[in-house]
Amino acid sequence: MNKEAGGPAFPYVETGDCGVRDGMTLRDYFAAKAMQAIIAADGTFEYKNRAIEAYQAADAMLEARK
């Protein structure tokens, strides 16, 4: 996918030999939060369509940050 992911949501710099751990992207974090809200609001578990909606919401949140 070539969408801007917003960088790491929880960057972690380790002081040892392991280096930097980026974790999930900010886009994934926003989508996960949106997914929770979407499912809670309508009570359905049609995951494919809900996931698409969640990433659309995440993309809108990333756009709003610009």
C-alpha positions, 0 to 999 in steps of 0.5 A: 500500500502506498498511503502515507502511514504517518510514521511509527505510533510508538517509536522506541529507541533501545540503548542496547544493540537492538536499535530502534523499534518502530512498532505499528504505524500511526495509520494502523493505530488510528484504524484500530481505534476507528474499528473499535468505535465502528463496531461499538456503534453499529454492533455488526461484525462484518469485518472486511467492510468495517476494516475498509471504513476504519482505514478511510477514517485513519486516512482522514485523521492523517490528512487532518494532521497536515 
